[in-house]
Amino acid sequence: MIDEARARGEIAVIGLGRSGMAAARLLAREGARVYASDAGQGDAVSRAAAELMAEGIAADGGVHDMARIRAAALVVVSPGVPPEALPLATAREAGVPVVGEMEVALHALRGVPYIAVTGTNGKSTVTALIAHLLTALGYDAVAGGNIGRALSDVALQGERPQWIALEVSSFQLHDTPSIAPTVGVLTNLSPDHLDRYPSVEAYYADKALLYRNATAWSRWVVNADDQTALDLALQHPGTRSAFSRRDEHAAAHYEAARDALILFDRPLLARGLLPLLGWHNVDNVLAALLAVMVADASHQTDAARAALARAVQSFVGLPHRLEVVSDSGGVRWINDSKATNVSSAKVAIEAMTQPTIVLLGGKHKGEPYTALLEPLRAHAKLVLAYGEAESLIVADLEGHVPLERCGSSFEEVMQRARAAATPGDAVLLAPACSSFDMFTNYEARGMAFRLLARQGA
């Protein structure tokens, strides 16, 4: 598709964030005529457009040239651009095919093996850990995609990596028709992004696109404890390998009797050696180990198993994912800003082992908060509801758990948390919402939490 579009005419890139910039540069490097644009009005967009123009790439900041988009041979969209955006609608009305930035990158990286990871929760940790494990086995391996580094940026580097660990969101799957991973991983499935999808079924349908090019030779890793994910995987051809915390027949599982992680019927390491908080991270480690081991038979030798066990123990968790940012005065402050949906917030709350003040709030994503009642009853000393979703959180939780309203100032939320915390407590940011009412992204929210937590240390 990319080669054909390049031969037929101009390729339009929509969005001048990191992914869009990298895609425009990659296409230009490969000989395509490129027009890139972003309707954003900020200085960052203006600077990005100016950078591309200085490199000889046509670009507009603050406006889209709809006639040019309508006449394009192909439109490439950055992952942050909503599907209903006017330039995309214009392209589709004109019969112009629309693909994502990842499609461009995979075309440029043809022949490089990759492990693609999707799911509702855990995919960033699993992706980063897969890259860490592959590196420990001696490969030049990188993590990219939805994890933060655009895959097109990886493709722009001088030397191609030997392996790629690729995090893929539902939006990226929707627009990446050629995806055909060496190993595909589905961590789990639960409702999410209902602010952008008309239904749970539509969201799951995009997740199912991981399997769009499945063959009898495909290799899949799936969560045996998640029936929805398992049912989806069973609908497609290929070899399935399961991980489980409960089923000791799964290829990768946790065995309570030995308190150990078992891979292919042999203990790999004790659970107590895992550096990550929470039972959900047992799932994440099992998924990553299994994906790496099924990727190549040489990854299952005794030497490889020993290297993988050591690598798990040296893995440093990702920022904003159950990240302990301060531990002073007997109070532990834990940043899980990446918990942008109810199911991931539930996992974070369940990981707590001490009385916890839980910060819930942000921009509502369409899910009820009642699913948090059981873990909150078990672990929460107090719930602080804030932001645009405050009233909805209160409506779902008030009268069932200790709860206070905290308004729309994040600084005031943190001040109230500090006042309520006593030695032996934890303060957990697990918002169950997106950040866009107060912050540009979950990273900015997590950094604010980290800074304010440490200010009082």
VENJO-V789028 format. One record per residue. N is the residue number from 0. RES is the residue in one small letter. SS is DSSP state (2 for helix, 1 for strand, 0 for the rest). PHI is phi as a letter, one per 40 degrees, with the letter a starting at -180 (* if undefined). D_LAST is the distance of its C-alpha to the last C-alpha in Angstrom with 2 decimals. Layout:
# VENJO-V789028
n = (N | N)
res = (RES | RES)
ss = (SS | SS)
phi = (PHI | PHI)
d_last = (D_LAST | D_LAST)
This chain:
# VENJO-V789028
n = (0 | 1 | 2 | 3 | 4 | 5 | 6 | 7 | 8 | 9 | 10 | 11 | 12 | 13 | 14 | 15 | 16 | 17 | 18 | 19 | 20 | 21 | 22 | 23 | 24 | 25 | 26 | 27 | 28 | 29 | 30 | 31 | 32 | 33 | 34 | 35 | 36 | 37 | 38 | 39 | 40 | 41 | 42 | 43 | 44 | 45 | 46 | 47 | 48 | 49 | 50 | 51 | 52 | 53 | 54 | 55 | 56 | 57 | 58 | 59 | 60 | 61 | 62 | 63 | 64 | 65 | 66 | 67 | 68 | 69 | 70 | 71 | 72 | 73 | 74 | 75 | 76 | 77 | 78 | 79 | 80 | 81 | 82 | 83 | 84 | 85 | 86 | 87 | 88 | 89 | 90 | 91 | 92 | 93 | 94 | 95 | 96 | 97 | 98 | 99 | 100 | 101 | 102 | 103 | 104 | 105 | 106 | 107 | 108 | 109 | 110 | 111 | 112 | 113 | 114 | 115 | 116 | 117 | 118 | 119 | 120 | 121 | 122 | 123 | 124 | 125 | 126 | 127 | 128 | 129 | 130 | 131 | 132 | 133 | 134 | 135 | 136 | 137 | 138 | 139 | 140 | 141 | 142 | 143 | 144 | 145 | 146 | 147 | 148 | 149 | 150 | 151 | 152 | 153 | 154 | 155 | 156 | 157 | 158 | 159 | 160 | 161 | 162 | 163 | 164 | 165 | 166 | 167 | 168 | 169 | 170 | 171 | 172 | 173 | 174 | 175 | 176 | 177 | 178 | 179 | 180 | 181 | 182 | 183 | 184 | 185 | 186 | 187 | 188 | 189 | 190 | 191 | 192 | 193 | 194 | 195 | 196 | 197 | 198 | 199 | 200 | 201 | 202 | 203 | 204 | 205 | 206 | 207 | 208 | 209 | 210 | 211 | 212 | 213 | 214 | 215 | 216 | 217 | 218 | 219 | 220 | 221 | 222 | 223 | 224 | 225 | 226 | 227 | 228 | 229 | 230 | 231 | 232 | 233 | 234 | 235 | 236 | 237 | 238 | 239 | 240 | 241 | 242 | 243 | 244 | 245 | 246 | 247 | 248 | 249 | 250 | 251 | 252 | 253 | 254 | 255 | 256 | 257 | 258 | 259 | 260 | 261 | 262 | 263 | 264 | 265 | 266 | 267 | 268 | 269 | 270 | 271 | 272 | 273 | 274 | 275 | 276 | 277 | 278 | 279 | 280 | 281 | 282 | 283 | 284 | 285 | 286 | 287 | 288 | 289 | 290 | 291 | 292 | 293 | 294 | 295 | 296 | 297 | 298 | 299 | 300 | 301 | 302 | 303 | 304 | 305 | 306 | 307 | 308 | 309 | 310 | 311 | 312 | 313 | 314 | 315 | 316 | 317 | 318 | 319 | 320 | 321 | 322 | 323 | 324 | 325 | 326 | 327 | 328 | 329 | 330 | 331 | 332 | 333 | 334 | 335 | 336 | 337 | 338 | 339 | 340 | 341 | 342 | 343 | 344 | 345 | 346 | 347 | 348 | 349 | 350 | 351 | 352 | 353 | 354 | 355 | 356 | 357 | 358 | 359 | 360 | 361 | 362 | 363 | 364 | 365 | 366 | 367 | 368 | 369 | 370 | 371 | 372 | 373 | 374 | 375 | 376 | 377 | 378 | 379 | 380 | 381 | 382 | 383 | 384 | 385 | 386 | 387 | 388 | 389 | 390 | 391 | 392 | 393 | 394 | 395 | 396 | 397 | 398 | 399 | 400 | 401 | 402 | 403 | 404 | 405 | 406 | 407 | 408 | 409 | 410 | 411 | 412 | 413 | 414 | 415 | 416 | 417 | 418 | 419 | 420 | 421 | 422 | 423 | 424 | 425 | 426 | 427 | 428 | 429 | 430 | 431 | 432 | 433 | 434 | 435 | 436 | 437 | 438 | 439 | 440 | 441 | 442 | 443 | 444 | 445 | 446 | 447 | 448 | 449 | 450 | 451 | 452 | 453 | 454 | 455 | 456)
res = (m | i | d | e | a | r | a | r | g | e | i | a | v | i | g | l | g | r | s | g | m | a | a | a | r | l | l | a | r | e | g | a | r | v | y | a | s | d | a | g | q | g | d | a | v | s | r | a | a | a | e | l | m | a | e | g | i | a | a | d | g | g | v | h | d | m | a | r | i | r | a | a | a | l | v | v | v | s | p | g | v | p | p | e | a | l | p | l | a | t | a | r | e | a | g | v | p | v | v | g | e | m | e | v | a | l | h | a | l | r | g | v | p | y | i | a | v | t | g | t | n | g | k | s | t | v | t | a | l | i | a | h | l | l | t | a | l | g | y | d | a | v | a | g | g | n | i | g | r | a | l | s | d | v | a | l | q | g | e | r | p | q | w | i | a | l | e | v | s | s | f | q | l | h | d | t | p | s | i | a | p | t | v | g | v | l | t | n | l | s | p | d | h | l | d | r | y | p | s | v | e | a | y | y | a | d | k | a | l | l | y | r | n | a | t | a | w | s | r | w | v | v | n | a | d | d | q | t | a | l | d | l | a | l | q | h | p | g | t | r | s | a | f | s | r | r | d | e | h | a | a | a | h | y | e | a | a | r | d | a | l | i | l | f | d | r | p | l | l | a | r | g | l | l | p | l | l | g | w | h | n | v | d | n | v | l | a | a | l | l | a | v | m | v | a | d | a | s | h | q | t | d | a | a | r | a | a | l | a | r | a | v | q | s | f | v | g | l | p | h | r | l | e | v | v | s | d | s | g | g | v | r | w | i | n | d | s | k | a | t | n | v | s | s | a | k | v | a | i | e | a | m | t | q | p | t | i | v | l | l | g | g | k | h | k | g | e | p | y | t | a | l | l | e | p | l | r | a | h | a | k | l | v | l | a | y | g | e | a | e | s | l | i | v | a | d | l | e | g | h | v | p | l | e | r | c | g | s | s | f | e | e | v | m | q | r | a | r | a | a | a | t | p | g | d | a | v | l | l | a | p | a | c | s | s | f | d | m | f | t | n | y | e | a | r | g | m | a | f | r | l | l | a | r | q | g | a)
ss = (0 | 2 | 2 | 2 | 2 | 2 | 2 | 2 | 0 | 0 | 1 | 1 | 1 | 1 | 0 | 0 | 0 | 2 | 2 | 2 | 2 | 2 | 2 | 2 | 2 | 2 | 2 | 2 | 2 | 0 | 0 | 0 | 0 | 1 | 1 | 1 | 1 | 1 | 0 | 0 | 0 | 0 | 2 | 2 | 2 | 2 | 2 | 2 | 2 | 2 | 2 | 2 | 2 | 2 | 0 | 0 | 0 | 1 | 1 | 1 | 1 | 0 | 1 | 0 | 0 | 2 | 2 | 2 | 2 | 2 | 0 | 0 | 0 | 1 | 1 | 1 | 1 | 0 | 0 | 0 | 0 | 0 | 0 | 0 | 0 | 2 | 2 | 2 | 2 | 2 | 2 | 2 | 2 | 0 | 0 | 0 | 0 | 1 | 1 | 1 | 2 | 2 | 2 | 2 | 2 | 2 | 2 | 2 | 0 | 0 | 0 | 0 | 1 | 1 | 1 | 1 | 1 | 1 | 0 | 0 | 0 | 0 | 2 | 2 | 2 | 2 | 2 | 2 | 2 | 2 | 2 | 2 | 2 | 2 | 2 | 2 | 0 | 0 | 0 | 0 | 1 | 1 | 1 | 1 | 1 | 0 | 0 | 0 | 0 | 0 | 2 | 2 | 2 | 2 | 2 | 2 | 0 | 0 | 0 | 0 | 0 | 0 | 1 | 1 | 1 | 1 | 1 | 0 | 0 | 2 | 2 | 2 | 2 | 2 | 0 | 0 | 0 | 0 | 0 | 0 | 0 | 0 | 1 | 1 | 1 | 1 | 0 | 0 | 0 | 0 | 0 | 0 | 0 | 0 | 0 | 0 | 0 | 0 | 0 | 2 | 2 | 2 | 2 | 2 | 2 | 2 | 2 | 2 | 2 | 2 | 2 | 0 | 0 | 0 | 0 | 0 | 0 | 0 | 1 | 1 | 1 | 1 | 1 | 0 | 0 | 0 | 2 | 2 | 2 | 2 | 2 | 2 | 2 | 2 | 0 | 0 | 0 | 0 | 1 | 1 | 1 | 1 | 1 | 1 | 0 | 0 | 0 | 0 | 0 | 0 | 0 | 1 | 1 | 1 | 1 | 0 | 0 | 0 | 0 | 1 | 1 | 1 | 1 | 0 | 0 | 1 | 1 | 1 | 1 | 1 | 2 | 2 | 2 | 0 | 0 | 0 | 0 | 0 | 0 | 2 | 2 | 2 | 2 | 2 | 2 | 2 | 2 | 2 | 2 | 2 | 2 | 2 | 2 | 2 | 2 | 0 | 2 | 2 | 2 | 2 | 0 | 2 | 2 | 2 | 2 | 2 | 2 | 2 | 2 | 2 | 2 | 2 | 2 | 2 | 0 | 0 | 0 | 0 | 0 | 0 | 0 | 0 | 1 | 1 | 1 | 1 | 1 | 1 | 0 | 0 | 1 | 1 | 1 | 1 | 1 | 0 | 0 | 0 | 0 | 0 | 0 | 2 | 2 | 2 | 2 | 2 | 2 | 2 | 2 | 2 | 0 | 0 | 0 | 0 | 0 | 1 | 1 | 1 | 1 | 1 | 1 | 0 | 1 | 0 | 0 | 0 | 0 | 0 | 0 | 2 | 2 | 2 | 2 | 2 | 2 | 2 | 2 | 2 | 2 | 1 | 1 | 1 | 1 | 1 | 1 | 1 | 0 | 0 | 0 | 2 | 2 | 2 | 2 | 2 | 2 | 2 | 2 | 1 | 0 | 0 | 1 | 0 | 1 | 1 | 1 | 0 | 0 | 0 | 0 | 2 | 2 | 2 | 2 | 2 | 2 | 2 | 2 | 2 | 2 | 2 | 0 | 0 | 0 | 0 | 0 | 1 | 1 | 1 | 1 | 0 | 0 | 0 | 0 | 1 | 0 | 0 | 0 | 0 | 0 | 0 | 0 | 2 | 2 | 2 | 2 | 2 | 2 | 2 | 2 | 2 | 2 | 2 | 2 | 2 | 2 | 0 | 0)
phi = (* | c | c | c | c | c | c | c | i | c | b | c | b | b | h | b | c | d | c | c | c | c | c | c | c | c | c | c | c | c | g | c | c | b | b | b | a | a | c | c | b | c | c | c | c | c | c | c | c | c | c | c | c | c | c | g | b | c | a | b | b | g | a | b | c | c | c | c | c | c | c | c | c | a | b | b | b | c | c | c | c | c | c | c | d | d | c | c | c | c | c | c | c | c | g | c | c | b | b | c | d | c | c | c | c | c | c | c | b | d | g | c | c | a | b | c | b | b | i | c | b | g | c | c | c | c | c | c | c | d | c | c | c | c | c | c | c | h | c | c | b | b | b | a | g | c | c | h | c | d | c | c | c | c | c | c | c | c | b | c | c | c | a | b | c | b | c | b | c | c | c | c | c | d | b | b | c | c | d | a | c | c | b | b | b | b | c | a | b | a | d | a | f | c | c | b | b | c | a | c | c | c | c | c | c | c | c | c | c | d | c | c | b | c | b | c | c | c | b | b | b | a | c | c | c | b | c | c | c | c | c | c | c | c | c | b | c | h | c | b | b | b | b | a | c | b | c | c | c | c | d | b | a | c | b | c | d | b | f | a | c | b | b | f | g | b | c | b | a | c | d | c | c | c | c | b | c | g | c | c | c | c | d | c | c | d | c | c | d | c | c | c | c | c | c | a | d | c | c | b | c | d | c | c | c | c | c | c | c | c | c | d | c | c | c | c | d | c | d | g | b | f | c | c | b | a | a | b | g | g | b | b | b | b | c | b | c | c | c | c | b | c | c | c | c | c | c | c | c | c | c | c | b | a | d | b | c | b | c | b | i | h | c | c | b | h | b | c | c | c | c | c | d | c | c | c | c | c | b | c | c | a | b | b | c | a | g | d | c | d | c | c | c | c | d | c | b | c | g | b | b | d | a | b | c | b | g | b | b | c | c | c | d | c | c | c | c | c | c | c | c | b | d | g | c | b | b | b | c | b | c | g | a | c | c | c | c | b | b | c | a | c | c | c | c | c | c | c | c | c | c | c | c | c | c | c | c)
d_last = (55.07 | 53.19 | 56.21 | 58.58 | 56.49 | 56.18 | 59.96 | 60.68 | 58.63 | 55.30 | 52.03 | 49.64 | 45.87 | 43.91 | 40.29 | 38.84 | 35.40 | 34.66 | 37.17 | 39.89 | 39.71 | 39.96 | 42.84 | 44.74 | 44.51 | 45.51 | 48.48 | 49.59 | 49.40 | 51.65 | 54.22 | 53.55 | 53.99 | 50.70 | 49.77 | 46.06 | 44.74 | 41.84 | 42.17 | 38.65 | 38.70 | 35.54 | 35.42 | 34.21 | 37.42 | 39.58 | 38.17 | 38.68 | 42.27 | 42.97 | 41.76 | 44.11 | 47.00 | 46.57 | 47.05 | 50.22 | 48.85 | 49.85 | 46.87 | 46.14 | 42.88 | 42.80 | 45.99 | 47.84 | 51.49 | 52.82 | 56.27 | 54.90 | 52.79 | 55.87 | 57.92 | 55.45 | 56.46 | 53.01 | 49.72 | 46.43 | 43.42 | 39.71 | 37.78 | 35.91 | 39.22 | 40.34 | 43.79 | 45.30 | 44.51 | 47.67 | 48.29 | 48.15 | 50.44 | 52.73 | 52.91 | 53.71 | 56.39 | 57.95 | 57.94 | 55.49 | 53.55 | 49.76 | 47.52 | 43.86 | 42.34 | 42.11 | 45.89 | 46.40 | 44.09 | 45.71 | 49.07 | 48.04 | 46.59 | 49.66 | 50.14 | 46.52 | 45.59 | 42.57 | 40.74 | 39.93 | 37.25 | 37.12 | 36.17 | 33.99 | 30.86 | 29.74 | 31.81 | 29.14 | 27.84 | 31.48 | 32.54 | 29.88 | 30.62 | 34.36 | 34.01 | 32.01 | 34.74 | 37.56 | 36.11 | 35.95 | 39.64 | 40.42 | 40.73 | 39.58 | 37.69 | 35.52 | 33.61 | 34.51 | 35.47 | 33.15 | 30.26 | 29.72 | 32.37 | 35.68 | 38.50 | 40.65 | 38.26 | 38.82 | 42.54 | 42.41 | 41.27 | 44.00 | 44.29 | 44.23 | 41.85 | 43.49 | 41.47 | 39.32 | 36.79 | 37.09 | 34.97 | 37.29 | 36.49 | 39.20 | 39.77 | 40.31 | 42.65 | 44.66 | 45.42 | 45.87 | 49.44 | 49.85 | 46.91 | 48.25 | 45.58 | 46.46 | 44.30 | 42.88 | 39.98 | 39.43 | 36.19 | 36.76 | 37.90 | 36.72 | 37.07 | 35.05 | 35.60 | 37.89 | 37.13 | 39.11 | 41.53 | 44.28 | 43.91 | 42.25 | 45.51 | 45.25 | 41.75 | 43.01 | 46.07 | 44.00 | 42.13 | 45.62 | 46.40 | 44.68 | 48.07 | 50.27 | 51.94 | 51.96 | 54.89 | 56.12 | 54.38 | 50.91 | 48.10 | 45.55 | 42.55 | 41.86 | 39.84 | 42.36 | 40.10 | 40.18 | 43.73 | 43.49 | 42.38 | 44.97 | 47.74 | 47.02 | 47.16 | 50.39 | 52.15 | 52.17 | 53.98 | 52.44 | 51.06 | 48.13 | 45.76 | 43.45 | 40.07 | 39.20 | 37.01 | 40.01 | 43.24 | 44.05 | 46.90 | 44.63 | 44.59 | 40.84 | 39.50 | 37.26 | 39.31 | 37.98 | 40.45 | 39.07 | 35.53 | 36.08 | 36.51 | 40.23 | 41.74 | 45.51 | 46.15 | 44.24 | 40.76 | 38.47 | 35.25 | 33.58 | 31.09 | 28.63 | 28.52 | 27.20 | 23.78 | 23.11 | 21.92 | 24.56 | 28.33 | 28.81 | 27.76 | 30.66 | 32.83 | 31.32 | 31.90 | 35.39 | 36.26 | 35.22 | 37.00 | 40.07 | 40.29 | 40.22 | 42.69 | 45.21 | 45.03 | 47.21 | 49.03 | 47.90 | 44.32 | 45.50 | 46.86 | 45.50 | 43.99 | 42.34 | 40.96 | 39.42 | 37.85 | 36.48 | 34.96 | 33.20 | 32.01 | 30.43 | 28.36 | 27.15 | 26.28 | 22.78 | 22.09 | 22.10 | 19.25 | 18.83 | 20.59 | 18.55 | 16.00 | 12.94 | 10.30 | 7.15 | 7.82 | 5.72 | 7.27 | 10.17 | 9.32 | 10.23 | 10.03 | 13.43 | 15.05 | 18.81 | 19.82 | 23.07 | 24.09 | 26.32 | 28.95 | 29.40 | 30.43 | 27.42 | 25.06 | 27.13 | 26.70 | 22.90 | 22.92 | 25.47 | 23.28 | 20.75 | 21.23 | 19.08 | 19.03 | 17.61 | 16.85 | 18.72 | 18.63 | 22.26 | 23.84 | 25.13 | 28.75 | 31.04 | 32.88 | 35.71 | 34.66 | 34.52 | 31.27 | 33.27 | 32.90 | 29.30 | 30.52 | 31.11 | 27.77 | 25.94 | 28.04 | 27.21 | 23.43 | 22.03 | 20.77 | 20.73 | 21.66 | 20.52 | 23.36 | 23.16 | 25.07 | 28.78 | 29.01 | 27.57 | 31.05 | 32.23 | 29.29 | 29.91 | 33.63 | 33.20 | 30.64 | 31.01 | 32.62 | 31.77 | 28.00 | 25.53 | 24.94 | 23.76 | 24.58 | 21.88 | 24.10 | 23.70 | 20.52 | 17.71 | 15.25 | 16.72 | 16.50 | 12.74 | 12.66 | 15.12 | 13.35 | 10.29 | 13.07 | 15.03 | 12.69 | 13.22 | 12.67 | 14.75 | 14.28 | 13.55 | 13.06 | 15.66 | 16.80 | 20.48 | 22.31 | 25.93 | 26.84 | 27.16 | 24.84 | 27.66 | 27.32 | 24.13 | 23.60 | 26.06 | 25.16 | 22.82 | 21.20 | 20.25 | 18.86 | 16.78 | 15.50 | 14.57 | 12.69 | 10.85 | 10.11 | 9.13 | 6.88 | 4.93 | 5.57 | 3.80 | 0.00)
